[in-house]
Amino acid sequence: MDPTLLADLSNMRKIQHATLSERVYQDLCELIQAGQVRPGQKLTLKGLSDALGTSPMPVREAVRQLAAEGALEILPNRAMRVPLMTKDKFRELLKIRLALEGLAVEHAAANIGKDGLKEVAALHDSLCVEMHRKNPNVDVIIRQNKELHFAAYQGSGMPTLVALIEGLWLQVGPVINLDLRAGSRRLSEAPALFHHGVLLKGLQEGSPEKAREGLSGDLLSAAQMILAGDGLPD
């Protein structure tokens, strides 16, 4: 066989493998951030491979990457788990999120374009509709909430900052979104809608202060309800 063709086939396999590994990594990120697995829950390579419909190899690579990012812990018996979250660690992550996510929306107020504003506004409207339903779909709420936040963060024009925020969401997502799935007051009282509205107005007016006010109010109100419950150990 032509050596050039062999090289092309080898490169194609590498690309396909890299693409599959990246897809598996993204799928696992979504699983963790969406609160589909709870803090302390044990997972296995076989279970994850079966759930994702793929072989263990790309799952193993994705798990290794997520462990390096603090989103998973590797256990001695080849199992893994979502790290346990304490109230102190949650408070620490909250302070970091307020700083980094606040910085992102401040810059977004100055840099977000018309398309970005339209996206944030449309997601806010959709989230309002869903949360006011008699039986809101929690999966839809979790997805739209994340999309709204990251549409705002990406408007900052600071991709490195957005990547840091994504890492934080991997750590807090299991707690924040598991709380929603447990019928939190955050669903019935919906404080996020008010704070998202303030954030959106700040972006529309080009006001960094108002954008940060809306973002901070959203994070703090959610944290207050979560910490007031009994879901996190001291």
MARDOVEX-984165 format. One record per atom (N, C-alpha, C): x, y, z. Coordinates in steps of 0.001 Angstrom, whole numbers, padded with zeros to 6 digits, always signed. Each point is the difference from the previous one (the first is absolute). Last residue first. Example, Ala and Ser with C-alpha at 12.3 -4.5 7.8 and 13.67 -1.06 7.14 Angstrom:
REM residues 2
+012850-002250+007080
+000820+001190+000060
-000770+001090+000730
+000290-005720-000070
-000890+001190+000000
+000900+001200+000000
This chain:
REM residues 234
-021241+019929+057257
+000841+001119+000470
+001472-000246-000332
-003900-002147-003156
+000549-000151+001356
+000850+001215+000369
-004312-000060-003461
+001457+000054+000083
+000453-000209+001440
-004671+000046-001259
+000635-000823-001025
+001511-000042+000073
-003891+002266+002486
+000829-001001+000676
+000733-000894-000992
-001678+005495-000324
-000519-001362+000015
+000957-000950+000703
+001017+004595-000825
-001034-000077+001040
-000590-001400+000104
+003168+001155-003387
+000661-000098+001304
-000997-000098+001148
-001630+000634-004428
+000691-001286+000082
+000624-000190+001381
-002070+004128-000993
-000999-001064+000115
+000660-001364+000149
+002792+003737-000718
-000693+000141+001289
-001003-001128+000203
+002246+000389-004165
+000860-000529+001064
-000689+000059+001358
-002175+001943-003728
+000034-001461-000123
+000812-000611+001137
-000072+004654-000266
-001326-000496+000390
-000060-001520-000085
+003979+002205-001433
-000184+000074+001452
-001357-000539+000444
+001113+000292-004679
+000845-000979+000691
-000264-000026+001501
-002322+003236-002584
-000381-001352-000410
+000804-001044+000775
+001079+004557+000547
-001277-000315+000631
-000452-001412-000309
+003834+001663-002173
+000258-000272+001419
-001282-000372+000735
-000356+001320-004534
+000718-001266+000116
+000212-000369+001466
-001887+004211-000948
-000919-001082-000351
+000633-001363+000171
+002723+003799+000685
-001050-000060+001022
-000964-001153-000274
+003303+001041-003211
+000556-000727+001146
-001039-000133+001113
-001237+002554-003700
+000192-001387-000427
+000541-000837+001156
-000382+004632+000631
-001313-000657+000032
+000118-001467-000411
+003908+002624-000199
-000466-000093+001385
-001328-000744+000085
+001947+001020-004274
+000695-001083+000704
-000518-000203+001421
-002530+002056-004382
+000343+000355+001381
+000688-001174+000703
-002284+000758-004548
+001450+000148+000051
+000498+000396+001373
-004567-001123-001541
+000344+001398+000272
+001508+000244-000013
-001782-004397-000643
-000641+000852-001003
+000399+001463+000153
+001478-003162+003213
+000647-000240-001291
-000567+000928-001069
-002013+000125+004222
+001358+000516+000083
+000755-000174-001306
-004245-001923+000418
-000109+001455-000124
+001379+000642+000060
-000262-004631+000750
-000299+000324-001394
-000062+001511-000208
+000494-001542+004419
+001200-000277-000789
-000207+000400-001458
-003712+000175+002814
+000935+001087+000327
+001291-000157-000805
-003134-003447-000375
-000528+001216-000613
+000907+001197+000245
+000921-004085+002127
+000357-000071-001420
-000479+001246-000731
-001290-000442+004450
+001421+000338-000106
+000492-000093-001444
-004492-001255+000947
+000206+001420+000306
+001458+000388-000231
-001065-004530-000453
-000607+000780-001084
+000193+001493+000229
+001371-003249+003277
+000931+000152-001123
-000579+000881-001095
-002443-001464+003947
+000738+001264+000115
+000935+000247-001175
-003926-003473+001142
+000657+000467-001233
+000728+001339+000141
-003017-003181+002804
+000134+001444+000191
+000702+000688-001166
-000718-004757-000043
-001295+000606+000319
+000085+001520+000121
+003996-002539-000861
-000984-000217-001067
-001289+000748+000280
+003461+000014+003167
+000463+000763-001159
-000921-000193-001190
-000395-002423+004079
-000762+001258-000027
+000436+000869-001175
+000803-005314-000531
+000448+001158+000778
-000985+001163-000068
+000256-004972-001583
-001170+000830+000278
+000308+001206+000853
+003151-003313-001846
-000623-000433+001253
-001187+000873+000388
+002841+000833-003794
-000711-001252-000258
-000730-000499+001243
+002774+003830+000302
-001187+000289-000815
-000830-001257-000222
+004096-000508+002184
-000933+000734+000861
-001281+000333-000767
+003573-001818-002309
-000661-001058+000769
-001023+000625+000931
+002730+002912-002389
-001077-000545-000814
-000675-001202+000639
+003634+002257+002233
-000991+001003-000388
-001177-000636-000727
+003739-002746+001213
-000731+000492+001173
-001143+000916-000420
+002946-001787-003326
-000723-001091+000659
-000827+000457+001193
+002785+003260-002317
-001196-000456-000714
-000751-001123+000692
+004366+002106+001225
-001222+000382+000729
-001275-000533-000650
+004419-000916-001852
+000058-000314+001427
-001308+000308+000727
+000590+000980-004632
+000141-001446+000151
-000004-000392+001476
+000021+004549-001180
-001332-000597-000133
+000057-001521+000090
+004045+002451-000019
-000725+000210+001258
-001374-000654-000049
+002580-000009-003927
+000571-000893+001003
-000681+000130+001352
-001180+002975-003442
-000510-001343-000308
+000534-001018+001008
+001687+004360+000191
-001359-000073+000552
-000612-001371-000263
+004182+000966-001910
+000130-000114+001457
-001371-000150+000662
+000098+000855-004603
+000465-001366+000273
+000180-000228+001503
-001070+004340-001498
-001159-000887-000152
+000393-001448+000307
+003428+003210-000105
-000851+000192+001178
-001202-000934-000052
+002744+000133-003745
+000722-000636+001107
-000803+000101+001289
-001623+002195-003951
-000175-001459+000000
+000732-000719+001129
-002027+004942-000988
+001151-000495+000765
-000096-001523+000128
-003308+003321-001729
+001121-000067-000927
+001274-000499+000660
-004709+000714+001676
+001148+000732+000543
+001141+000080-000999
-004116-002520-000569
-000049+001372-000481
+001143+000847+000512
-000789-004443+001481
+000703+000029-001281
-000022+001391-000629
-002431-000759+004011
+001447-000063+000239
+000787+000086-001304
-004762-000176-000238
+000467+001261+000595
+001516-000014+000178
-001972-003906-001456
-000167+000986-001070
+000464+001366+000493
-000153-003461+003107
+001191-000046-000844
-000130+000875-001242
-003646-000273+003117
+001208+000466+000679
+001189+000050-000952
-004018-001818-001651
-000112+001439+000235
+001282+000540+000646
-000383-004653-000610
+000195+000680-001280
-000065+001513+000167
-000964-002703+003754
+001419-000058-000348
+000267+000760-001295
-004455-000380+001297
+000724+000828+000962
+001489+000024-000331
-002804-002863-002475
-000157+001397-000393
+000733+000941+000949
-000007-004665+000995
+000699+000269-001265
-000071+001473-000369
-002385-001445+003806
+001439-000118+000230
+000774+000345-001266
-004683-000197-000332
+000421+001146+000817
+001507-000019+000220
-001993-003683-002169
-000011+001180-000872
+000511+001220+000764
-000573-003940+002441
+001100-000168-000957
+000111+001208-000918
-003631-000257+003024
+001252+000371+000658
+001183-000135-000947
-005216+001135-000950
+000946-001065-000330
+001374+000392+000544
-005072+001555+001922
+001181+000339-000793
+000923-001196-000195
-005197+000812+001112
+000959-001077+000247
+001252+000250-000842
-003157+003380+000024
-000518-000710+001170
+000941-001131+000399
+002129+004231-002484
-000927-001089-000306
-000461-000661+001296
+003318+003538-000381
-001361+000367+000391
-001032-001068-000375
+004674-000318-001112
-000101-000003+001464
-001386+000385+000490
+001017+000009-004719
+000107-001354+000555
-000214-000010+001510
+000068+004184-002309
-001156-000802-000414
+000032-001364+000682
+003714+002803+000615
-001182+000535+000697
-001234-000841-000308
+003931-000947-002343
+000097-000472+001380
-001186+000495+000827
+000451+001521-004428
-000336-001430+000011
+000007-000556+001417
+001409+004481-000648
-001437-000139-000270
-000432-001463+000081
+004591+000903+000362
-000709+000505+001186
-001510-000158-000179
+002717-000999-003653
+000112-001041+001026
-000704+000417+001286
+000255+003146-003485
-000865-001112-000405
+000032-001119+001038
+002906+003688+000611
-001401+000405+000182
-000951-001141-000337
+004619-000627-000793
-000267+000053+001444
-001465+000340+000257
+001399+000088-004482
+000035-001364+000530
-000322-000018+001490
+000424+004153-002210
-001226-000684-000425
-000061-001405+000585
+003927+002469+000690
-001113+000547+000784
-001309-000693-000342
+003779-001097-002557
+000120-000516+001357
-001117+000481+000898
+000296+001730-004361
-000413-001411-000036
+000070-000623+001389
+001558+004436-000538
-001457-000087-000141
-000480-001445+000016
+004641+000684+002461
-000598+000571-001204
-001508-000181-000035
+003899+000568+004157
-000958-000897-000649
-000648+000694-001201
+003276+002071+003158
+000451-000646-001235
-001039-000834-000735
-000354+002537+004339
+000700+000895-000919
+000221-000618-001378
-002083-002426+003511
-000794+001229-000107
+000630+000970-000992
+002274-003982+001222
-001050-000219-000999
-000842+001252-000189
+003270-000101+003376
+000599+000185-001325
-001029-000217-001106
-001456-000762+004361
+000434+001397-000090
+000594+000283-001375
-001123-004407+001084
-001163+000790-000419
+000322+001488-000034
+003454-002986+001397
-000435-000317-001362
-001175+000869-000437
+001605+000254+004466
+000930+000631-000942
-000450-000225-001439
-002368-002232+003351
-000277+001432+000045
+000886+000765-000962
+000793-004518+000601
-001201+000176-000814
-000442+001464+000007
+003765-001106+002667
+000258-000285-001413
-001226+000232-000881
-000331+000751+004795
+001097+000786-000568
+000120-000220-001510
-003152-002513+002441
-000404+001408+000017
+001072+000872-000642
+000987-004544+000619
-000956+000219-001090
-000442+001461-000063
+002743-001351+003563
+000764-000007-001252
-000927+000271-001180
-001968-000450+004223
+000816+001218-000039
+000778+000096-001311
-002452-003946+000787
-000899+001131-000238
+000793+001303-000105
+002228-003959+001243
-000270+000049-001439
-000920+001163-000351
+000802-000752+004551
+001248+000408-000664
-000211+000131-001508
-003519-001711+002579
+000163+001444+000233
+001268+000521-000689
-000761-004614-000099
-001001+000666-000829
+000122+001516+000144
+002634-002708+002766
+000507-000010-001376
-000970+000720-000930
-001347-000497+004461
+001167+000883-000082
+000550+000059-001422
-003548-002988+000972
-000454+001395-000003
+001173+000966-000128
+000717-004777-002155
-000354+000485+001332
-000476+001448-000107
+000435-004536-003492
+000006+001454+000175
-000409+000333+001429
+002279-004432-003085
-000932+000480+001014
+000146+001514+000151
+001232-002521-004692
+000503+000389+001325
-001116+000453+000933
-000673-003673-003800
-000088+001453+000035
+000449+000431+001393
+001928-004618-001875
-001180+000619+000572
+000054+001513-000205
+002095-005368-001608
+000203+001444+000154
-001256+000567+000631
+002918-005107-000710
-001236+000784-000088
+000363+001476+000129
+003164-003544+000444
-000289+000341-001398
-001337+000695-000184
+001996-001022+004326
-000550-001208-000628
-000450+000234-001441
+001844+003536+002951
+000967-001095-000141
-000524-001202-000783
-001930+004948-001128
+000058-000830+001206
+000922-001191-000228
-000713+005296-002073
+000287-001394-000331
+000171-000777+001302
-002939+004634-001140
+001071-000586+000805
+000168-001452-000416
-002030+004858-002482
-000171-001396+000399
+001178-000407+000875
-000270+004432-001487
-001420-000310-000162
-000325-001442+000369
+004371+002538-000243
-000684-000007+001286
-001474-000336-000077
+003611+000094-003465
-000712+001269+000168
-000787+000061+001307
+002365-003909-001365
+001015+001052+000085
-000641+001362+000247
-002816-003652-000786
+000633-000150+001313
+001062+001082+000200
-002080-000316-004175
-000918+000570+000992
+000561-000118+001416
+002414-001997-003554
+000008+001456-000149
-000884+000668+001056
+000020-004692-000209
+001318+000471+000438
+000076+001528-000063
-003821-002073-001741
+000002-000071+001466
+001322+000517+000555
-000401-000455-004655
-000817+001121+000481
-000013+000049+001524
+002169-003627-002071
+000738+001242-000256
-000764+001211+000536
-002110-004198+000214
+001140+000027+000926
+000791+001298-000171
-003452-000846-003013
-000557+000342+001312
+001125+000115+001019
+001025-001486-004359
-000230+001451+000050
-000599+000462+001328
+000782-004757-000376
+001211+000801-000169
-000253+001512+000004
-003438-003695+000280
+000569+000577+001227
+001158+000968-000232
-003918-000507-003721
+000948-000913+000635
+000618+000666+001229
-005017+001364-001537
+001333+000020-000589
+000896-000985+000734
-004669+001876+000995
+000017-000798-001224
+001345-000002-000691
-001673+002020+004294
+000369+000864-001123
+000071-000755-001321
-001065-002255+004080
-000923+001136-000056
+000267+000880-001215
+002904-003647+000943
-001319-000475-000435
-000969+001161-000168
+004222+000987+001750
+000126-000427-001398
-001340-000463-000550
+000286+001064+004576
+000049+001206-000822
+000092-000354-001476
+000128-003556+003070
-001293+000671+000071
-000047+001236-000870
+004083-002311+000403
-000980-000776-000761
-001356+000696-000009
+003457+001859+002605
+000268+000169-001427
-001038-000734-000836
-001549+001652+004800
+000965-000949-000549
+000202+000281-001480
-001713+002718+004946
-000204-000305-001410
+001044-001023-000427
-002473+002420+004802
+001050-000774-000653
-000407-000342-001432
-001368+004296+003432
-000493-001155-000758
+001151-000693-000720
+000286+004160+002620
+000244-001250+000701
-000444-001234-000759
-002357+004478-001302
+001278-000039+000710
+000139-001289+000807
-003200-000339-004216
+000037+000773+001244
+001391-000065+000638
-002133-000149-005269
+000686-000829+000994
+000204+000856+001245
-002231+001956-003440
-000499-001355-000243
+000682-001009+000917
+000502+005025-000614
-000471-000615+001236
-000594-001382-000202
+002173+003152-003230
-001457-000015+000062
-000538-000662+001264
+004708+000221-001058
-000508+001353+000213
-001513+000028+000171
+002135-004152-001051
+000389+000485+001329
-000618+001359+000287
-000693-001902-004266
-000585-000896+001004
+000272+000523+001412
+002065+002139-003655
-001425+000325+000067
-000692-000821+001081
+004493-000986-000879
-000120+001334+000600
-001463+000377+000173
+000948-003911-002341
+000178-000185+001442
-000077+001336+000740
-000177+000093-004692
-001198-000678+000519
+000092-000191+001515
+003746+001754-002273
-001084+000982+000064
-001272-000616+000568
+003649-002892-000734
+000326+000969+001051
-001127+001012+000159
-000322-003006-003540
-000237-000686+001270
+000281+000940+001167
+001020+001582-004274
-001457-000121+000163
-000334-000656+001330
+004517+000292-001208
-000523+001320+000336
-001508-000058+000220
+002152-003894-001485
+000400+000304+001374
-000553+001343+000450
-000657-001253-004479
-000810-000826+000893
+000333+000309+001460
+002608+002102-003287
-001367+000518-000049
-000904-000768+000954
+004412-001488-000577
-000016+001263+000741
-001404+000578+000053
+000648-003838-002598
+000150-000324+001425
-000071+001268+000841
-000051+000481-004653
-001253-000604+000450
+000057-000311+001490
+003921+001590-002013
-001010+001057+000044
-001320-000544+000531
+003462-003057-000748
+000331+000869+001130
-001035+001102+000164
-000335-002819-003727
-000368-000723+001221
+000282+000857+001232
+001353+001676-004124
-001455+000023+000090
-000465-000701+001273
+004583-000085-001110
-000406+001331+000468
-001501+000081+000188
+001729-003932-001861
+000418+000118+001393
-000425+001341+000587
-000693-000742-004576
-000924-000809+000791
+000328+000105+001490
+002907+002105-003015
-001290+000696+000029
-001007-000752+000856
+004177-001995-000794
+000140+001139+000911
-001311+000756+000131
+000197-003483-003104
+000068-000537+001359
+000096+001129+001028
+000208+001147-004526
-001360-000378+000364
-000038-000556+001420
+004167+000988-001831
-000728+001249+000241
-001423-000284+000450
+002812-003600-001344
+000328+000521+001335
-000747+001286+000337
-001857-003884-003352
+000715+001270-000076
+000281+000531+001410
-000570-005279-000674
-000852+001200+000000
+000884+001245+000000
